[in-house]
Amino acid sequence: MSLFTLKRPALSRLWLLTAFSLYIAVFLNIAYYRQVLAVMPLTTVHTTLVFLSMPLVAFSVINIAATLASFLRLDRVLLAVFILVSAAAQYFIISFGIVLDRSMIVNMLDTTASESFALVTPQLLLTLLLSAILPIVLLFLIRVKKRQPVWKSVFYRLGSLLISALLIGLVALPFYKDYASLFRNNKELVKSLSPSNSIVASWSYYSHHRLANLPLVRIGEDAHQNPQRLAGKQNLTILIVGETSRADHFSLLGYERQTTPRLANDDVIGFPNTVSCGTSTAVSVPCMFSNMPRAHYDDALASHQEGLLDIIQRAGINVLWNENDGGCKGACDRVPHQDMTRLNLPGMCIDGECYDDVLFHGLEAYIDRLKGNGVIVLHTIGSHGPTYYHRYPPAFRQFTPTCDTNEIQTCSQQQLINTYDNTLLYADYIVDRAIRLLQAHQDRFTTSLVYLSDHGESLGENGVYLHGMPYAIAPEAQKHVPMVIWLSPDYQKRYAVDTRCLNKAAATQHFSQDNLFSTVLGLTGTMTREYMTSDDILTACRSKA
């Protein structure tokens, strides 16, 4: 018999829906069941029964959705979507320990093509092929038997709906309190349950995003420069937005391995006790540049409200944003900015990604042409994973052996740490280069610099990789970030800043990205009602004279 004359397998619609709903509920939620077992060990018969009831509830809910879709002949399409998103979610949850919520959807949509490609590994493709593509092909390959009358098919499906609803009710009667307690005490657990996690996260993103398309809210309309800054030498500040740097891996801040040798000789002030606003660039960067503290931060409002750079520009200060990390997330939308990756400079850029050296291209000439006070923002790609080995030139491969793959979960933790620490060696070089650039122009400018990373990174601790976990449960490695301030001797003298006082404050006090807004306003002499003296790190160390 020819292969092409083989009959396609056939099932009744009821059994087709049952089989694939069961597949999703059981086999594409292994990550969820593993997390349940971690917080609810099966030490008693009761907890064992609660656990065994979970696939039953998941099956019933998925079966209800698929059966309802069958009345519109969309059941196979819906199941195919469920299989695809569930398989993908399970892979990333197991491999990187992520939590799928609205912020993760934002991260995915804001990720550049090169960053997305870095996550496409042979392991991912094989996993999706076996757990998603082949089952979807089978789903559409199977014929639906049509021998029974339509009324009987409808009757059976209505019966399936009723049975599924009754199963949920039967589980709820004895175990409702157990479910309520489990999810109340482990609020992020439900975000591992597929496909509901993808559906809820996507809907949350849509609901939140549509509120962002509102008229621009202007702030700091009273902004002007301190008259002291308009007389004498001009002022120039460089603000470096780091990417994925961990404070506990900066030797300047106490790390035992020498990862910041250049900054150690630059007379900078390091702030070892600084926390981020979020655990992803999409959250932290707009929050850093907004006038809202993390406790009251509203990302929907931030997306249509002016920020730090708008106020500085309104005060008459020249602003330039150089971009090397896929976008400023709205922080630079209304000021001059340029995407340096588009230059595709030989020796600096490969396949749409550039070393952070690219940020200095043309900067010398820009400063030479600058008239008036200025602020330059350099948004680095820093230590962005998983391709850490792409973030630094070969000359910075000091710590070996390294993890030279995007499948970082297959490397030893020491290999991963070595590669990550090499990215910090390069970040140290970038910040030092910015300081030397300012020093080269100190005849015309009174200069200063701030370096602050957007968030940290997990390097396999407790099975967690990368970043982007919900803030409430994110490990400290994703929230504890390095901050560095450098003030030229001219700045210290002209504006009466005591660096010994600053060093003492850095060592004894706790700071956060909330401090950046007013600190930069004060640093640049921008006067406005939006400025908060208590948030300016330099305030207490300025002489009253």
C-alpha positions as CSV (number, residue, x, y, z in Angstrom):
1,M,0.0,0.0,0.0
2,S,1.3,3.4,-0.9
3,L,2.1,5.8,1.8
4,F,-0.2,8.4,0.2
5,T,-3.2,6.0,0.3
6,L,-2.9,5.5,4.0
7,K,-6.0,6.7,5.8
8,R,-5.7,9.5,8.3
9,P,-6.5,8.4,11.8
10,A,-10.0,9.3,13.0
11,L,-11.5,10.2,16.4
12,S,-14.9,11.6,17.5
13,R,-14.7,15.3,18.2
14,L,-15.3,14.6,21.9
15,W,-12.3,12.2,22.2
16,L,-10.1,14.6,20.1
17,L,-10.8,17.4,22.6
18,T,-10.4,15.2,25.6
19,A,-7.0,13.8,24.4
20,F,-5.4,17.1,23.6
21,S,-6.8,18.9,26.6
22,L,-5.3,16.1,28.8
23,Y,-2.0,16.5,27.0
24,I,-1.8,20.2,27.7
25,A,-3.0,19.8,31.3
26,V,-0.5,17.1,32.2
27,F,2.6,17.1,30.0
28,L,2.8,20.9,29.3
29,N,2.5,21.8,32.9
30,I,5.3,19.8,34.4
31,A,7.1,23.0,35.3
32,Y,4.0,24.1,37.3
33,Y,3.7,20.7,39.1
34,R,7.4,20.8,40.0
35,Q,6.9,24.3,41.6
36,V,3.8,23.0,43.5
37,L,5.8,20.1,44.9
38,A,8.5,22.5,46.1
39,V,6.1,24.5,48.3
40,M,3.7,21.6,49.1
41,P,5.6,18.4,49.8
42,L,3.4,15.2,49.6
43,T,3.8,14.4,53.3
44,T,0.2,13.3,53.9
45,V,-2.6,11.6,52.1
46,H,-4.6,14.8,52.0
47,T,-1.8,16.9,50.3
48,T,-1.3,14.0,47.9
49,L,-5.0,14.1,46.9
50,V,-4.8,17.9,46.6
51,F,-1.9,17.5,44.2
52,L,-3.5,14.8,42.2
53,S,-6.6,16.9,41.7
54,M,-4.7,19.7,40.0
55,P,-4.3,18.0,36.6
56,L,-8.0,17.2,36.8
57,V,-8.9,20.9,37.3
58,A,-6.5,22.0,34.6
59,F,-7.9,19.5,32.2
60,S,-11.5,20.5,32.9
61,V,-10.8,24.2,32.4
62,I,-9.0,23.6,29.1
63,N,-11.6,21.1,27.9
64,I,-14.4,23.6,28.6
65,A,-12.6,26.3,26.5
66,A,-11.9,23.9,23.7
67,T,-15.4,22.5,23.7
68,L,-17.0,26.0,23.5
69,A,-14.6,26.8,20.6
70,S,-15.8,23.7,18.8
71,F,-19.3,25.1,18.3
72,L,-17.6,27.8,16.2
73,R,-15.2,25.2,14.5
74,L,-12.2,26.9,16.2
75,D,-11.4,24.1,18.6
76,R,-8.3,22.9,16.7
77,V,-7.0,26.4,16.3
78,L,-7.5,27.2,20.0
79,L,-5.8,23.9,21.0
80,A,-2.9,24.6,18.7
81,V,-2.3,28.0,20.2
82,F,-2.6,26.5,23.7
83,I,0.0,23.8,22.8
84,L,2.4,26.3,21.3
85,V,2.4,28.9,24.1
86,S,2.3,26.2,26.8
87,A,5.3,24.4,25.4
88,A,7.3,27.6,24.9
89,A,6.4,28.8,28.4
90,Q,7.4,25.5,30.0
91,Y,10.8,25.6,28.3
92,F,11.7,29.0,29.5
93,I,10.3,28.4,33.0
94,I,12.3,25.2,33.4
95,S,15.5,26.5,31.7
96,F,15.7,30.0,33.1
97,G,13.4,30.1,36.1
98,I,11.3,32.9,34.6
99,V,7.8,34.0,35.7
100,L,5.4,34.7,32.9
101,D,3.5,37.9,33.7
102,R,2.8,41.3,32.1
103,S,6.3,42.6,32.7
104,M,7.7,39.5,30.9
105,I,5.4,40.2,27.9
106,V,6.8,43.8,27.9
107,N,10.3,42.4,27.9
108,M,9.6,40.1,25.0
109,L,8.0,42.9,22.9
110,D,10.8,45.3,23.7
111,T,13.6,42.8,22.9
112,T,15.6,43.5,19.8
113,A,15.8,40.9,17.0
114,S,19.4,40.0,17.9
115,E,18.5,39.5,21.6
116,S,15.6,37.3,20.6
117,F,17.8,35.3,18.2
118,A,20.2,34.7,21.1
119,L,17.5,32.8,22.9
120,V,16.8,30.5,19.9
121,T,19.0,27.5,20.8
122,P,19.0,23.9,19.4
123,Q,17.6,22.8,22.7
124,L,14.6,25.2,22.3
125,L,14.0,24.2,18.8
126,L,14.1,20.5,19.6
127,T,11.8,21.0,22.6
128,L,9.3,22.9,20.5
129,L,9.5,20.3,17.8
130,L,8.7,17.4,20.1
131,S,6.3,19.0,22.5
132,A,4.5,21.5,20.2
133,I,5.0,21.1,16.5
134,L,4.5,17.4,16.2
135,P,1.4,17.4,18.5
136,I,-0.1,20.3,16.5
137,V,0.6,18.4,13.2
138,L,-1.1,15.3,14.8
139,L,-4.0,17.5,15.9
140,F,-4.8,18.6,12.4
141,L,-3.9,15.2,10.9
142,I,-6.6,13.4,12.8
143,R,-10.0,13.3,11.1
144,V,-13.2,14.0,13.0
145,K,-15.7,11.3,12.7
146,K,-19.0,12.6,11.3
147,R,-21.2,9.4,11.3
148,Q,-23.4,10.5,14.2
149,P,-26.2,13.1,13.7
150,V,-25.3,16.7,14.5
151,W,-27.8,16.8,17.4
152,K,-26.0,13.9,19.0
153,S,-22.6,15.5,18.6
154,V,-23.9,18.7,20.2
155,F,-25.5,16.7,23.0
156,Y,-22.3,14.8,23.8
157,R,-20.3,18.1,23.8
158,L,-22.8,19.7,26.1
159,G,-22.5,16.7,28.3
160,S,-18.7,17.1,28.3
161,L,-19.1,20.7,29.4
162,L,-21.3,19.6,32.2
163,I,-19.0,16.8,33.4
164,S,-16.0,19.2,33.3
165,A,-17.9,21.8,35.4
166,L,-18.9,19.1,37.8
167,L,-15.4,17.8,38.2
168,I,-14.2,21.4,39.1
169,G,-17.0,21.6,41.6
170,L,-16.2,18.1,43.1
171,V,-12.6,19.2,43.6
172,A,-13.6,22.5,45.1
173,L,-15.8,21.0,47.8
174,P,-13.1,19.2,49.8
175,F,-10.0,21.1,48.6
176,Y,-11.1,24.8,48.2
177,K,-9.3,25.9,51.4
178,D,-6.1,24.1,50.3
179,Y,-6.1,25.8,46.9
180,A,-6.9,29.2,48.4
181,S,-4.1,28.9,51.0
182,L,-1.6,27.6,48.5
183,F,-2.2,30.5,46.0
184,R,-2.5,33.1,48.7
185,N,0.8,32.2,50.2
186,N,2.5,31.6,46.8
187,K,1.0,34.3,44.6
188,E,3.5,33.8,41.7
189,L,2.7,30.1,41.5
190,V,-0.3,30.5,39.2
191,K,1.9,32.3,36.7
192,S,3.6,29.0,35.9
193,L,0.2,27.3,35.0
194,S,-0.2,27.1,31.2
195,P,-1.9,28.3,29.1
196,S,-3.6,30.6,31.6
197,N,-0.3,32.4,32.4
198,S,0.2,33.5,28.8
199,I,-3.5,34.5,28.4
200,V,-3.6,36.5,31.6
201,A,-0.2,38.2,31.0
202,S,-1.2,39.1,27.4
203,W,-4.5,40.5,28.4
204,S,-2.9,42.5,31.3
205,Y,-0.4,43.9,28.8
206,Y,-3.1,44.9,26.4
207,S,-5.3,46.5,29.1
208,H,-2.4,48.4,30.5
209,H,-0.9,49.4,27.1
210,R,-4.1,51.0,25.7
211,L,-4.1,53.4,28.7
212,A,-0.7,54.6,27.7
213,N,-1.9,56.2,24.4
214,L,-3.0,59.4,26.1
215,P,-2.0,63.0,25.7
216,L,1.5,63.9,26.9
217,V,1.6,65.1,30.5
218,R,4.1,68.0,30.9
219,I,6.1,68.4,34.1
220,G,8.7,70.8,35.2
221,E,7.5,73.6,33.1
222,D,9.2,76.1,35.5
223,A,12.6,74.6,34.7
224,H,15.5,76.9,34.4
225,Q,19.3,76.8,35.0
226,N,20.8,78.0,38.2
227,P,22.3,81.5,37.3
228,Q,25.6,80.2,38.7
229,R,25.8,77.7,35.8
230,L,25.4,80.4,33.2
231,A,28.5,82.4,34.2
232,G,32.1,81.2,33.5
233,K,33.1,77.8,32.3
234,Q,30.4,75.6,30.7
235,N,29.3,72.4,32.4
236,L,29.2,68.9,30.9
237,T,27.8,65.7,32.5
238,I,27.8,62.2,31.1
239,L,25.2,59.8,32.5
240,I,25.9,56.1,31.7
241,V,23.0,53.7,32.0
242,G,24.4,50.3,32.6
243,E,22.8,47.1,31.6
244,T,22.5,44.0,33.8
245,S,25.3,44.8,36.1
246,R,25.3,43.3,39.6
247,A,26.7,45.3,42.4
248,D,28.1,42.2,44.2
249,H,30.4,41.6,41.2
250,F,31.9,45.1,41.2
251,S,35.3,44.9,42.9
252,L,35.0,48.6,43.5
253,L,32.0,47.7,45.8
254,G,33.7,44.8,47.6
255,Y,33.8,41.9,45.2
256,E,36.9,39.8,45.8
257,R,37.7,39.4,42.1
258,Q,39.3,42.4,40.3
259,T,36.6,43.4,37.8
260,T,36.9,47.2,38.0
261,P,40.7,47.9,38.0
262,R,40.4,51.2,36.1
263,L,37.7,52.7,38.2
264,A,39.8,51.9,41.3
265,N,42.3,54.5,40.1
266,D,39.8,57.1,38.9
267,D,38.9,58.7,42.3
268,V,35.2,57.8,41.9
269,I,32.6,57.3,44.7
270,G,31.0,53.9,44.6
271,F,27.6,53.3,46.2
272,P,27.4,49.6,47.3
273,N,23.9,49.8,48.7
274,T,21.8,50.7,45.7
275,V,18.6,49.0,44.5
276,S,16.8,49.2,41.2
277,C,13.2,50.2,40.4
278,G,12.6,47.0,38.4
279,T,14.2,43.8,37.2
280,S,14.0,44.6,33.5
281,T,15.1,47.4,31.2
282,A,11.5,48.1,30.1
283,V,10.6,48.9,33.8
284,S,13.7,50.3,35.3
285,V,14.8,52.8,32.6
286,P,11.5,54.7,32.3
287,C,11.3,54.6,36.1
288,M,14.8,55.9,36.6
289,F,14.0,58.9,34.4
290,S,10.6,59.6,35.9
291,N,9.7,61.8,38.8
292,M,7.8,58.9,40.5
293,P,9.4,56.7,43.2
294,R,9.3,53.0,42.8
295,A,6.6,52.7,45.5
296,H,4.2,54.8,43.5
297,Y,5.5,54.2,40.0
298,D,2.9,53.9,37.3
299,D,4.3,52.7,34.0
300,A,1.2,53.6,32.0
301,L,1.5,57.2,33.2
302,A,5.3,57.2,32.7
303,S,4.7,56.2,29.0
304,H,2.9,59.5,28.3
305,Q,4.5,61.8,30.8
306,E,7.7,63.9,30.5
307,G,10.7,62.9,32.4
308,L,14.1,64.0,33.6
309,L,15.6,64.7,30.1
310,D,12.6,66.8,29.1
311,I,13.0,69.0,32.1
312,I,16.8,69.4,31.6
313,Q,16.3,70.3,28.0
314,R,13.5,72.8,28.8
315,A,16.0,74.5,31.2
316,G,18.2,75.2,28.2
317,I,20.8,72.4,28.6
318,N,21.8,70.5,25.5
319,V,20.9,66.8,25.7
320,L,22.1,63.9,23.6
321,W,21.2,60.2,24.0
322,N,23.5,57.6,22.4
323,E,21.8,54.2,22.2
324,N,23.3,50.7,22.1
325,D,20.7,48.6,23.9
326,G,17.6,48.4,21.7
327,G,15.9,51.6,22.7
328,C,15.4,54.1,25.6
329,K,11.9,52.8,26.5
330,G,10.5,56.4,26.1
331,A,13.1,58.2,28.2
332,C,14.6,59.9,25.3
333,D,11.7,60.3,22.9
334,R,11.6,64.1,22.9
335,V,15.4,64.8,23.1
336,P,18.1,64.3,20.4
337,H,19.0,60.7,20.3
338,Q,20.7,58.3,17.9
339,D,20.8,54.5,17.6
340,M,24.5,53.7,17.3
341,T,23.9,50.1,16.1
342,R,22.5,51.4,12.8
343,L,26.0,52.7,11.9
344,N,27.2,49.1,11.7
345,L,30.8,50.2,12.2
346,P,33.4,47.6,11.2
347,G,35.2,46.0,14.1
348,M,32.5,47.3,16.6
349,C,29.3,45.8,15.3
350,I,28.4,42.2,14.3
351,D,24.9,41.0,13.2
352,G,23.1,44.0,14.6
353,E,24.9,44.1,18.0
354,C,27.8,46.4,18.9
355,Y,30.4,46.6,21.6
356,D,29.8,49.6,23.8
357,D,32.8,51.4,22.3
358,V,30.4,52.4,19.5
359,L,28.8,54.9,21.9
360,F,31.9,57.1,21.7
361,H,31.8,57.3,17.9
362,G,31.6,61.0,16.9
363,L,31.3,62.1,20.5
364,E,34.6,64.0,20.5
365,A,33.4,66.1,17.6
366,Y,30.0,66.7,19.2
367,I,31.6,68.0,22.4
368,D,33.9,70.3,20.3
369,R,30.8,71.8,18.7
370,L,28.8,72.1,21.9
371,K,27.7,75.6,22.9
372,G,26.3,75.9,26.4
373,N,25.9,73.3,29.1
374,G,25.3,69.7,28.1
375,V,24.2,66.3,29.3
376,I,25.2,63.2,27.3
377,V,23.5,59.8,28.1
378,L,25.2,56.6,27.0
379,H,22.8,53.6,27.1
380,T,25.1,50.5,27.1
381,I,24.3,46.9,26.2
382,G,26.6,46.1,29.2
383,S,26.2,42.5,30.4
384,H,23.0,41.6,28.6
385,G,22.6,37.8,28.4
386,P,22.4,35.1,27.5
387,T,25.2,35.8,25.0
388,Y,27.5,37.3,27.6
389,Y,30.6,36.3,25.5
390,H,29.4,38.7,22.8
391,R,29.5,41.7,25.1
392,Y,33.3,42.3,25.2
393,P,36.2,42.2,22.7
394,P,38.7,39.3,22.9
395,A,41.2,41.5,24.8
396,F,38.8,41.4,27.8
397,R,38.6,37.6,28.0
398,Q,40.6,37.6,31.2
399,F,38.6,35.1,33.4
400,T,38.6,31.6,31.9
401,P,37.2,29.1,31.1
402,T,34.2,31.0,29.6
403,C,30.6,30.0,28.6
404,D,30.7,30.7,24.9
405,T,27.2,29.7,24.1
406,N,23.7,31.0,24.4
407,E,22.6,27.8,26.2
408,I,23.9,29.1,29.5
409,Q,22.1,26.5,31.5
410,T,24.5,23.9,30.0
411,C,27.6,25.7,31.3
412,S,29.1,25.2,34.8
413,Q,28.3,28.1,37.1
414,Q,32.0,29.0,37.2
415,Q,32.2,29.3,33.5
416,L,29.1,31.5,33.5
417,I,30.5,33.7,36.3
418,N,33.8,34.0,34.4
419,T,32.1,35.2,31.3
420,Y,29.9,37.6,33.2
421,D,32.8,39.0,35.0
422,N,34.6,39.7,31.7
423,T,31.6,41.8,30.7
424,L,32.2,43.9,33.9
425,L,35.8,44.3,33.0
426,Y,34.7,45.8,29.7
427,A,32.1,48.0,31.5
428,D,34.9,49.3,33.8
429,Y,36.8,50.2,30.6
430,I,33.8,52.0,29.1
431,V,33.1,54.1,32.3
432,D,36.8,54.9,32.6
433,R,36.9,56.0,28.9
434,A,34.0,58.3,29.5
435,I,35.9,59.9,32.5
436,R,39.0,60.3,30.4
437,L,36.9,62.0,27.6
438,L,35.6,64.5,30.2
439,Q,39.1,65.1,31.5
440,A,40.3,65.8,28.0
441,H,37.8,68.7,27.8
442,Q,38.2,70.2,31.2
443,D,39.7,73.3,29.8
444,R,36.2,74.2,28.5
445,F,33.9,72.3,30.8
446,T,33.3,71.7,34.5
447,T,32.7,67.9,34.3
448,S,30.9,65.1,36.1
449,L,29.7,61.6,35.5
450,V,27.1,59.2,36.9
451,Y,27.0,55.4,36.2
452,L,23.9,53.5,37.3
453,S,22.8,50.0,36.0
454,D,19.2,49.4,35.2
455,H,18.9,46.0,37.0
456,G,21.0,43.0,38.0
457,E,21.2,39.5,36.8
458,S,20.8,35.9,38.1
459,L,23.6,33.5,37.2
460,G,22.1,30.2,37.9
461,E,21.6,30.6,41.7
462,N,18.8,28.3,42.8
463,G,18.2,27.5,39.1
464,V,17.4,31.0,38.1
465,Y,19.0,32.7,35.1
466,L,18.8,36.1,33.4
467,H,16.4,38.7,34.9
468,G,12.8,40.0,34.7
469,M,11.3,38.2,37.7
470,P,8.5,40.0,39.5
471,Y,10.0,42.4,42.0
472,A,8.4,41.0,45.0
473,I,10.0,37.5,44.6
474,A,13.1,38.5,42.5
475,P,16.4,37.5,44.1
476,E,18.7,40.3,45.3
477,A,21.0,39.7,42.4
478,Q,18.4,41.1,40.1
479,K,17.7,44.2,42.2
480,H,21.1,45.1,43.8
481,V,22.9,47.4,41.3
482,P,26.1,49.4,41.1
483,M,26.1,53.2,41.1
484,V,29.2,55.3,40.6
485,I,29.7,59.1,40.7
486,W,32.7,61.0,39.5
487,L,33.2,64.7,40.0
488,S,36.2,66.5,38.5
489,P,38.3,68.5,40.9
490,D,37.0,71.6,39.2
491,Y,33.4,70.5,39.9
492,Q,34.1,69.8,43.6
493,K,35.8,73.2,44.1
494,R,33.4,75.3,42.0
495,Y,30.2,73.8,43.5
496,A,31.6,73.1,47.0
497,V,31.1,69.4,47.1
498,D,32.9,67.4,49.8
499,T,33.8,64.0,48.4
500,R,34.9,62.7,51.8
501,C,31.4,63.3,52.9
502,L,30.0,61.6,49.8
503,N,32.2,58.5,50.4
504,K,31.0,58.3,54.0
505,A,27.3,58.6,52.8
506,A,27.9,55.9,50.2
507,A,29.3,53.5,52.7
508,T,26.7,54.0,55.4
509,Q,23.4,54.9,53.6
510,H,21.1,53.0,51.3
511,F,20.1,54.5,47.9
512,S,18.0,53.5,45.0
513,Q,17.2,54.6,41.4
514,D,14.6,56.9,43.0
515,N,17.6,59.2,43.8
516,L,18.7,59.6,40.2
517,F,16.0,62.1,39.1
518,S,16.8,64.8,41.7
519,T,20.5,64.0,41.9
520,V,21.0,64.7,38.1
521,L,18.8,67.9,38.4
522,G,21.0,69.1,41.2
523,L,24.2,67.9,39.5
524,T,23.3,69.9,36.3
525,G,22.0,73.0,38.2
526,T,18.5,72.5,36.9
527,M,16.0,74.4,39.1
528,T,12.3,73.3,39.2
529,R,9.6,72.5,41.6
530,E,10.0,68.8,40.6
531,Y,13.4,68.8,42.3
532,M,13.4,67.1,45.7
533,T,16.3,68.1,48.0
534,S,15.9,65.0,50.1
535,D,16.5,62.7,47.1
536,D,19.6,64.5,45.8
537,I,22.6,62.4,47.0
538,L,24.9,65.4,46.9
539,T,22.7,67.8,49.0
540,A,24.1,66.8,52.4
541,C,27.7,67.2,51.1
542,R,27.4,70.6,49.5
543,S,28.9,73.5,51.5
544,K,26.3,76.2,52.4
545,A,28.8,78.8,51.1
